[in-house]
């Protein structure tokens, strides 16, 4: 009898978790309340070049860091950057550097992980991602 109750409880909890999990936005979706990333469409030039993008963060604390990641059309991370409050403003621009010989044209995604520090506590969240296209010259 006890085992039957345990199985029933486990089945109910699993079903509830699956149903509720489908109703929430995935963490990878990003949160515009934390900030956002964006870039204009670009031309993939011969050789290695810097390609500009913009960022804006809205941290709730004075101390923060932002890590940005560029994913190519296949989903592979091909470049990254890091910013922090002591040397960077909450809004700015930067560049990713990569080469045409190992990059395919297509749709690229910029993701950003914002970490906020409050004493010994830290909170991590993902800002709203940006998308842009790269075409061959």
C-alpha positions in Angstrom: 0.0 0.0 0.0 2.8 2.4 0.9 4.6 1.7 -2.3 1.5 2.4 -4.3 1.1 5.8 -2.6 4.7 6.6 -3.3 4.3 5.7 -7.0 1.1 7.8 -7.3 2.8 10.8 -5.6 5.8 10.5 -7.9 3.6 10.3 -10.9 1.6 13.4 -9.8 4.7 15.4 -9.1 6.3 14.4 -12.4 3.2 15.4 -14.3 2.9 18.7 -12.5 6.6 19.5 -13.2 6.2 18.8 -16.9 3.0 20.9 -17.1 4.4 23.8 -15.2 7.8 23.6 -16.9 6.1 24.1 -20.3 4.4 27.3 -19.1 7.5 29.2 -18.2 10.0 30.8 -20.5 13.3 29.0 -20.7 16.3 30.6 -19.1 18.1 30.7 -22.5 15.3 33.1 -23.8 16.8 36.1 -22.0 15.2 38.8 -20.0 14.8 42.3 -21.5 14.5 43.7 -17.9 18.2 42.8 -17.4 19.4 44.3 -20.7 19.8 43.5 -24.4 22.3 42.9 -27.2 22.0 43.9 -30.8 23.9 44.3 -34.1 23.1 45.4 -37.7 23.4 42.9 -40.5 26.9 42.6 -41.9 29.1 41.4 -44.8 31.5 38.6 -44.1 34.8 39.9 -45.4 37.9 38.0 -46.6 40.5 37.5 -43.8 40.0 38.2 -40.1 38.0 41.3 -39.0 36.3 42.9 -36.1 32.5 43.0 -36.2 30.7 45.6 -34.0 27.8 45.0 -31.7 26.0 47.0 -29.0 25.0 46.1 -25.4 22.9 47.6 -22.6 22.6 46.2 -19.1 20.2 47.2 -16.4 21.7 45.7 -13.2 20.0 46.2 -9.8 23.4 46.4 -8.0 26.4 48.7 -8.4 28.7 45.8 -9.1 28.1 43.6 -12.2 29.8 41.7 -15.0 28.6 40.8 -18.5 29.8 38.0 -20.6 28.9 38.0 -24.3 29.0 35.0 -26.6 28.6 34.9 -30.4 27.1 31.8 -31.9 27.4 31.0 -35.6 24.6 29.5 -37.7 25.5 26.0 -36.6 25.2 27.0 -32.9 28.9 26.9 -32.1 30.4 29.7 -30.0 33.0 31.4 -32.1 33.8 34.5 -30.0 33.3 36.0 -26.6 33.9 39.1 -24.5 33.6 40.3 -20.9 32.7 43.6 -19.3 32.5 44.8 -15.7 31.3 47.9 -13.9 34.7 49.2 -12.9 35.9 49.8 -16.5 32.7 49.7 -18.6 29.5 51.7 -18.8 26.1 50.1 -18.7 25.6 50.9 -22.4 28.3 50.6 -25.0 29.7 48.8 -28.0 32.4 46.2 -28.6 33.5 43.9 -31.4 33.9 40.2 -32.0 36.9 39.1 -34.1 36.6 36.1 -36.3 37.8 34.9 -39.7 35.9 34.2 -42.9 37.9 31.0 -43.7 36.3 29.2 -40.7 32.9 31.0 -40.6 29.8 30.3 -42.6 27.4 33.1 -43.6 23.9 33.0 -42.1 22.1 34.0 -39.0 24.2 34.7 -35.9 23.1 35.0 -32.2 24.7 37.2 -29.5 23.9 36.0 -26.0 24.8 37.7 -22.7 25.1 36.5 -19.1 24.7 39.3 -16.5 26.1 38.5 -13.1 25.2 41.0 -10.3 27.1 41.1 -7.0 25.8 42.2 -3.7 28.4 41.6 -1.0 29.0 37.9 -1.0 25.8 37.1 -2.9 25.6 37.0 -6.7 22.7 36.7 -9.1 23.0 35.4 -12.6 20.6 36.0 -15.5 20.6 36.1 -19.3 19.9 39.4 -21.1 17.7 39.6 -24.2 19.8 38.1 -27.1 20.4 39.8 -30.4 20.4 38.3 -33.9 22.0 39.5 -37.1 22.8 38.1 -40.6 26.1 37.8 -42.3 26.3 37.5 -46.0 29.3 36.9 -48.3 30.8 39.9 -50.0 
